[in-house]
């Protein structure tokens, strides 16, 4: 059944004004509408409430992704649809498709993709707060916006949130210094909207014109390089040790299953957090990998010993970049640090790949392994933005304070967790 609700939003109760010069027309689809396959939308905003509702717009979303200066594989059609299908856990995620004004032929151009959640409560306060969607496997929440139309896309999305009654709009985990960031800053200044930066951090990043040997000698201390060489040589004594980078080979589904099995065989399996042990997350990962392979965007890196994988890395292409999503390793060989050796040896493979200009580790800040072998950094930031809602200034201050407190607590817990994990690995190595 198709549920179509079309109307123009007007400033609601509690608003002091509107971000939009005129009410935006909005169409809400709970499922795929047959007419949407045959004609462009006749509204400013199309809101999709399910993966099925995305179906008529998959090609438009991917065309927008190809034309966006910022990249984010997680908001491209395959991954976004899989996330809507498998990772909502009963949530209320929506996707706002922001369209241009109609041209002379009546057609509109897709300018922005903004997946978001509209919560009725936020840190104990009963006010509506919108947040760009993050889920358990998010490594980026940078909205996709069309190159040259970033300001129009951001302006319309903020206008939509304002007219819908949101007291606050949160933009988490987006690339600092990118096209979206620049447009957002400009619109905030233009509209004189208050905002708070709730997080800014760096994560390991790989980008260099150096050869593998030059990169290692430039960025890794000689003592550390000798230690890595010793580990490689010791591991090589166990059998034929090889690193390979491919697209999944002749049977990519088999590669994905090997990866899931390898991950489940370690500490994540013992804790019950491995992808293989969580049906929804497993289905999501399998779907995303299959879709990426079909679009030539799946990159599989593995370290094998006599042909058997002892470390595996799944990555996804985004434009000219690569996002390293998840790594797994055989804990029997933990004393040789196979995961670290894979990432270290991968430097040469990534730098020599003509399709790859940079690689984002997608790691947490201060990661105990990758931060020491990849020298460059990508800055990520999070902003909370006020609307015209009368309670917005109060909500902005409260949300920023509570968000920073929550991040501080999570950061301390992460440090304790990393120490605990290191102790476990040391115990296993002996």
C-alpha positions in Angstrom: 0.0 0.0 0.0 1.3 3.4 -0.9 0.8 6.2 1.6 1.1 9.7 0.0 0.7 12.8 2.0 1.3 16.1 0.2 1.1 19.5 1.8 2.9 22.7 2.4 4.3 23.2 5.9 3.7 26.4 7.7 5.5 27.7 10.8 4.0 26.0 13.8 3.4 26.8 17.4 6.4 28.1 19.2 8.1 29.6 16.1 9.3 33.2 15.8 9.6 33.0 12.1 10.6 30.8 9.2 13.9 30.0 7.5 12.1 29.6 4.1 10.9 32.6 2.1 7.8 30.6 1.2 6.3 27.4 2.6 8.0 24.4 1.2 5.8 21.8 -0.5 6.4 18.3 0.9 5.4 14.8 -0.1 5.7 11.9 2.3 5.9 8.3 1.0 5.7 5.3 3.2 6.1 2.9 0.3 7.1 3.1 -3.4 4.7 5.1 -5.5 4.3 3.8 -9.0 3.9 7.3 -10.5 7.3 8.3 -9.1 9.0 6.0 -11.6 7.6 7.9 -14.5 7.9 11.6 -13.6 10.0 13.8 -11.4 8.5 15.1 -8.2 6.4 18.2 -8.2 7.3 19.2 -4.7 10.4 20.8 -2.9 10.9 17.9 -0.5 10.2 14.2 -0.8 10.3 12.4 2.5 10.9 8.6 2.4 9.8 6.5 5.3 11.1 3.1 4.2 13.6 1.3 2.0 10.8 0.4 -0.3 9.9 4.0 -0.7 13.4 4.7 -2.0 13.0 2.4 -5.0 11.9 5.0 -7.6 14.8 7.3 -6.5 17.8 4.9 -6.4 19.2 6.1 -9.7 18.7 9.8 -8.7 20.5 9.2 -5.4 23.5 7.6 -7.0 23.7 10.3 -9.7 23.8 12.9 -7.0 26.5 10.9 -5.1 28.6 10.9 -8.3 28.2 14.7 -8.6 28.8 15.5 -4.9 32.2 17.0 -3.9 31.9 15.3 -0.5 31.7 11.5 -0.6 29.8 9.2 1.8 29.2 5.6 0.7 26.8 5.2 3.6 24.3 7.6 2.1 24.5 6.1 -1.4 21.5 4.0 -2.5 22.6 0.5 -1.8 23.9 1.1 1.7 21.2 3.6 2.7 18.4 1.2 1.6 20.1 -1.7 3.5 20.4 0.5 6.6 16.7 1.5 6.4 15.8 -2.2 6.0 18.0 -3.8 8.7 19.4 -1.2 11.1 16.5 0.9 12.2 15.5 -1.5 15.0 12.0 0.0 15.1 13.2 3.5 14.8 11.7 6.4 12.9 14.4 7.3 10.3 13.3 9.3 7.4 15.2 10.4 4.2 14.6 14.0 3.0 15.3 14.3 -0.7 15.8 18.0 -1.5 14.9 19.1 -5.0 15.6 22.2 -7.1 13.0 24.5 -8.5 11.4 23.1 -11.7 13.2 24.0 -14.9 11.5 25.2 -18.1 10.6 21.6 -18.9 9.1 21.1 -15.4 11.8 18.7 -14.2 13.5 19.1 -10.9 17.1 18.1 -10.0 17.9 16.2 -6.8 20.2 18.5 -4.8 20.5 16.8 -1.4 20.1 13.6 0.5 19.5 14.1 4.2 18.6 10.9 6.2 17.4 12.1 9.6 15.6 11.1 12.8 13.1 13.3 14.5 13.0 12.7 18.3 10.2 14.0 20.5 12.5 14.0 23.5 16.1 15.0 23.8 18.2 14.5 26.9 15.0 14.5 29.0 13.5 17.6 27.4 10.1 17.1 25.6 11.0 19.2 22.5 11.4 17.9 18.9 15.0 17.6 17.8 16.2 16.5 14.4 19.5 14.6 13.9 21.2 13.4 10.7 21.1 9.7 11.1 23.8 7.7 12.7 23.6 4.0 13.3 25.8 1.4 15.0 28.0 1.1 11.9 28.2 4.7 10.9 31.6 6.1 10.0 30.3 9.3 8.3 27.1 11.3 8.4 28.1 13.9 5.8 24.9 14.6 3.8 25.2 14.3 0.0 24.8 17.6 -1.7 25.2 18.4 -5.4 28.3 20.3 -6.4 27.4 23.9 -7.1 24.0 23.7 -5.3 25.2 23.0 -1.7 23.8 26.3 -0.3 20.4 25.7 -1.9 20.3 22.1 -0.5 21.3 23.1 3.0 19.0 26.1 3.1 16.0 24.0 2.1 16.7 21.2 4.6 17.0 23.7 7.4 13.8 25.4 6.2 12.0 22.1 6.2 13.1 21.3 9.7 12.1 24.8 10.9 8.7 24.6 9.3 8.1 21.2 10.7 8.6 22.5 14.3 12.1 21.2 15.1 13.6 23.0 18.1 17.1 21.9 17.1 18.9 20.3 14.2 22.0 18.2 14.9 24.7 17.4 12.3 27.0 14.7 13.7 30.2 13.3 12.2 30.7 15.2 9.0 33.9 16.0 7.2 35.3 19.4 8.3 36.4 21.7 5.6 34.3 19.9 2.9 31.7 21.4 0.6 28.8 20.6 3.0 30.7 22.2 5.9 31.4 25.4 4.0 27.8 25.7 2.8 26.4 25.1 6.3 28.7 27.7 7.8 27.6 30.2 5.2 23.9 29.5 5.8 24.3 29.9 9.5 25.9 33.3 9.1 23.3 34.3 6.5 20.4 33.4 8.7 22.1 34.5 11.9 21.4 31.1 13.5 23.0 30.0 16.7 25.1 26.9 16.7 27.4 24.9 18.9 30.3 22.6 17.9 29.8 19.5 20.0 32.7 17.5 18.7 35.8 17.9 16.6 38.4 15.1 16.3 40.9 13.7 13.9 41.2 10.2 12.6 44.0 8.4 10.7 44.1 9.1 7.0 46.3 8.0 4.2 47.3 10.3 1.3 50.7 10.6 -0.2 52.7 10.8 -3.4 55.5 8.8 -1.8 56.3 5.2 -2.6 55.7 2.6 0.0 59.4 2.5 1.1 59.6 6.3 1.2 56.4 6.6 3.2 57.4 4.1 5.8 60.9 5.6 6.2 59.4 9.1 6.5 56.6 8.4 8.9 57.5 5.4 11.0 60.5 5.3 13.3 63.3 3.0 12.3 62.9 0.9 15.5 59.3 0.4 14.8 60.0 -0.6 11.2 62.5 -3.2 12.4 59.9 -4.6 14.8 57.3 -4.9 12.1 59.8 -6.5 9.8 60.7 -9.0 12.5 57.0 -9.9 13.0 56.6 -10.4 9.3 59.6 -12.6 9.1 58.6 -14.7 12.1 55.1 -15.2 10.6 56.6 -16.1 7.3 58.4 -19.0 9.0 54.9 -20.5 9.6 54.2 -20.8 5.8 53.7 -18.8 2.6 52.6 -15.3 3.7 51.0 -13.1 1.1 49.0 -9.8 1.0 46.4 -9.4 -1.7 43.9 -6.7 -2.7 40.9 -7.6 -4.9 37.2 -7.1 -5.5 36.0 -10.3 -4.0 37.2 -12.6 -6.8 35.0 -15.0 -8.7 32.9 -15.7 -5.7 32.6 -12.5 -3.6 29.8 -14.0 -1.5 32.2 -16.7 -0.3 34.7 -14.1 0.6 32.1 -12.2 2.7 31.2 -15.4 4.5 34.9 -16.1 5.3 35.2 -12.6 6.7 32.1 -13.1 8.9 33.5 -16.4 10.1 36.9 -15.0 10.9 35.4 -12.1 12.8 33.1 -14.4 14.8 36.0 -16.6 15.7 37.6 -13.9 17.9 36.7 -11.8 20.9 33.7 -10.2 19.1 32.2 -13.7 18.7 32.8 -14.4 22.4 31.0 -11.2 23.3 28.2 -11.8 20.9 28.9 -8.5 19.0 30.2 -10.1 15.7 28.2 -9.4 12.6 27.6 -13.1 12.0 25.8 -13.4 15.3 23.4 -10.5 14.8 20.9 -11.3 12.0 20.0 -7.8 11.1 23.5 -6.6 11.0 24.7 -9.7 9.1 22.0 -9.1 6.5 22.9 -5.5 6.2 26.6 -6.3 5.7 25.9 -9.0 3.1 23.6 -6.7 1.2 26.0 -3.8 1.3 28.9 -5.9 0.1 26.9 -7.5 -2.7 25.7 -4.0 -3.8 29.2 -2.6 -3.6 30.6 -5.5 -5.7 28.0 -5.0 -8.4 29.0 -1.3 -8.6 32.7 -2.1 -8.5 33.1 -0.4 -5.1 34.0 -3.4 -2.9 37.7 -3.7 -2.0 38.9 -6.8 -0.2 42.3 -6.9 1.5 43.6 -10.0 3.1 46.7 -11.5 4.6 46.9 -15.2 3.9 49.1 -17.9 5.3 49.4 -20.9 2.9 46.2 -19.5 1.3 44.2 -19.3 4.5 43.2 -15.8 5.6 44.6 -14.7 9.0 43.6 -11.0 8.6 40.9 -9.5 6.4 39.8 -5.9 5.7 36.5 -4.8 4.0 36.5 -1.4 2.4 34.2 0.6 0.2 35.0 3.1 -2.6 33.6 6.6 -2.5 34.6 8.8 -5.4 38.4 8.7 -5.6 38.7 7.6 -2.0 38.5 4.4 0.0 36.8 3.9 3.4 38.2 1.0 5.4 35.1 -0.3 7.2 36.0 -3.3 9.2 38.9 -5.6 10.0 39.1 -9.1 11.4 42.0 -11.4 12.3 42.8 -14.8 13.5 43.6 -14.6 17.2 45.8 -17.7 17.1 48.4 -15.5 15.5 47.8 -12.5 17.8 51.4 -12.4 18.9 52.4 -11.5 15.3 49.9 -8.7 15.1 48.4 -9.8 11.7 45.9 -7.0 11.6 48.6 -4.4 12.0 50.8 -6.1 9.4 47.8 -6.0 7.0 47.3 -2.3 7.5 51.0 -1.7 7.2 51.5 -3.7 4.1 48.3 -2.2 2.7 50.0 1.2 2.5 51.9 0.2 -0.6 48.9 -1.5 -2.2 46.7 1.6 -1.6 49.3 4.1 -2.7 50.0 2.3 -5.9 46.3 1.9 -6.8 45.6 4.4 -9.6 41.9 4.6 -8.6 42.6 5.6 -5.0 43.8 9.1 -4.1 43.2 8.7 -0.4 42.1 6.2 2.3 40.0 7.1 5.3 40.6 4.7 8.2 37.1 5.5 9.7 38.8 4.8 13.1 38.0 6.3 16.4 40.3 9.2 17.4 43.5 8.1 19.1 43.2 4.5 17.8 46.1 2.5 19.4 47.1 0.8 16.1 46.3 2.8 13.0 47.3 6.2 14.4 50.9 5.0 14.6 51.3 3.8 11.0 49.1 6.2 9.0 50.5 9.7 9.3 47.8 11.9 7.8 44.6 13.0 9.5 41.0 13.8 8.5 39.1 16.1 10.7 35.5 15.3 11.6 33.1 17.6 13.4 29.6 17.7 14.8 27.3 20.8 15.1 24.0 21.5 16.7 22.1 24.2 15.0 19.3 26.5 16.3 16.0 27.0 14.5 13.4 29.8 14.8 11.6 27.8 17.6 11.3 30.0 20.7 12.8 27.3 22.9 15.7 26.8 20.5 18.4 28.9 22.3 17.7 27.1 25.6 17.7 23.7 23.8 20.9 24.5 22.0 22.8 25.2 25.2 21.4 22.2 27.0 22.0 19.8 24.1 25.6 21.0 23.7 26.4 20.6 27.3 24.8 17.2 27.6 26.4 16.0 24.3 29.9 17.0 25.5 29.3 15.2 28.8 28.1 12.1 27.0 31.1 12.2 24.7 33.5 12.6 27.6 32.1 9.6 29.3 32.2 7.5 26.1 35.8 8.6 25.5 36.9 7.5 29.0 35.0 4.2 28.6 36.8 3.7 25.3 40.2 4.2 26.9 39.4 1.7 29.5 38.1 -0.7 26.9 41.2 -0.4 24.8 43.4 -1.1 27.8 41.3 -4.1 28.6 41.6 -5.4 25.0 45.3 -4.9 25.0 45.7 -6.9 28.2 43.7 -9.7 26.7 45.8 -9.7 23.6 49.0 -9.7 25.7 47.7 -12.7 27.7 46.9 -14.6 24.5 50.3 -13.8 23.0 51.9 -15.5 26.0 
